[in-house]
Amino acid sequence: MSSNIRVGDLSVNRLGFGAMRVCGPDIWGPPKDRPNAHRVLRRAIELGVNFIDTADSYGPHVDEDLIAEALHPYPKGLVIATKGGLLRPRASAWNPDGRPAHLKRALDGSLKRLKLDRIDLYQLHAPDAKVPFADSVGALADGQRAGKIRHIGVSNVSVAQLEEARRICTIVSVQNEYNLEDRSSEDVLKACERLGIAFLPWYPLGAGNVLKKDKIKSIAKKFQTTPAQIALAWLLSKSPAMLPIPGTASIAHLEENVAAAALALSDQDFAALN
């Protein structure tokens, strides 16, 4: 795999695994084939992945259970990052809940499901407009002081929110949407580069839309590889802060994604994609 990246005092390979898609359809309920979900998670580890991203809202709760079922006791060096702060009353809903009391319960629930005493990276899933952002981040800082959280990250934030969070506690990661076609978080990425913070781009393939572009297809043909691999290689080339976490429920797609870490785009290829 490609070189490592720092997440706080942790060192992980620069291509992680987003476990969201091993849940049921629409990230709701259990997978249709639970043994296959376990196989995908175990195969990720076999391929050298040592950073897995999840959240209590995936399933909800199902994803964390699957990770523990498949991988606990965890191999040395594996970093499991999870998130709290979104509610799923139904499959179509992703409702922010940044109340400190909720986040405290969410953290305790994640610890129990993942069978951990401390979570290496716990992220606020999204700001809640009904709750002062500082209160939500403060709840995570409380969890860190209590020894339940090693490192804190934030997700779906602006540069101003990142700065506000950093005034409360040390922030080691940001997880925002980012891919070849959606670079609306470019300013946040630049801030992460400047501050030495890992940037986790969610929807790194733009839910597949990126892969239909002619420029991606052309370079994929040149490399005799897939558009998805080129899109991931572009992200890795884009910034040293980048820690992509592509997800899949397919072992074949997982192997394809991990292989993208070995692709080296030339300056010319990179420029052609920009």
Secondary structure as UniProt FT lines:
FT   STRAND          4..7
FT   TURN            8..9
FT   STRAND          10..13
FT   STRAND          17..18
FT   HELIX           19..22
FT   HELIX           25..27
FT   HELIX           34..46
FT   TURN            47..48
FT   STRAND          51..53
FT   TURN            56..58
FT   TURN            60..61
FT   HELIX           62..71
FT   TURN            76..77
FT   STRAND          79..84
FT   STRAND          86..87
FT   TURN            91..92
FT   STRAND          95..96
FT   HELIX           100..114
FT   STRAND          119..124
FT   TURN            129..130
FT   HELIX           133..145
FT   TURN            146..147
FT   STRAND          149..155
FT   HELIX           159..166
FT   TURN            167..168
FT   STRAND          171..177
FT   TURN            184..185
FT   HELIX           186..195
FT   STRAND          198..202
FT   TURN            204..205
FT   HELIX           206..212
FT   HELIX           214..223
FT   HELIX           227..238
FT   TURN            240..241
FT   HELIX           251..259
FT   HELIX           260..262
FT   HELIX           267..273
//
